Every structure is written in structure tokens, then in C-alpha cells.
Amino acid sequence: MTSEELNANVLAFFEEIIKYYGSKTEITSGLYTNMEDFDSHNITWNLSEFNLIRAAYRKKGERFMMEGGSMYVEISAKNILSFEKKGRNKFEFIEQYSPSVYRMTTIKFHYKY
């Protein structure tokens, strides 16, 4: 996928995210250090659940944000290496923060339609 296609797909996701407002949202994120040898046993995981209230782009800092009642999550726009739709309402972002530090974030919406 070219960087233009990646950018277009990410922007399309955030332009359509409003349809998920009010939906239960599960966000699983994991930090890892070896992109070539992905092993879920060597990843530090975090799971969050909330009802999505709003999403926006924070221009200063170049971050996409999603907010729930007492939860706030950001994805670095400039660090996105990969974005894939993994199911009907499930999406995966991979960000690179240094030559050897990556974050995988999976977002699953429990959408009623």
C-alpha cells in the first residue's frame, strides 16, 4: 500500500467514525520491539472499553483522538505504518515510535447496524 493509499484509508475511517458514536468500543493496544518476528507473547498489552462519545484530529501534535466517558485514546498520525480493516467493525493500526518500538492498536466497535 502506498503512503497516499494509507493516508486516504485512515482519513476515510475517521470521516466515518461518527456512525460509531454511542457504541461500546474496545481498544486493545500492544507495545513490541520486533516487527519481523511478531509474537503476541512478547508484547505488552492493554485493553480499554468505553462508549465512544467523540473523535477528532488534534492538529498540534498530529494525533487522532477518541474519547469515552472517562477514557481518552490517541493515535499518532505521522507514525502510522499500517492500517487495516480486520472485520466488519474491527480496525488495526500499527505505529512506529522509534527504529525498534511499535504499537499495535485494534479498535472494535459493537455497532448495532
Sequence and secondary structure as in RCSB ss.txt:
>XXXX:A:sequence
MTSEELNANVLAFFEEIIKYYGSKTEITSGLYTNMEDFDSHNITWNLSEFNLIRAAYRKKGERFMMEGGSMYVEI
SAKNILSFEKKGRNKFEFIEQYSPSVYRMTTIKFHYKY
>XXXX:A:secstr
  HHHHHHHHHHHHHHGGGGTTSEEEEEEEEES SSS  GGGSEEEEEEEE  EEEEETTTTEEEEE SS EEEE
EGGGEEEEEEEETTEEEEEEEEETTEEEEEEEEEE   
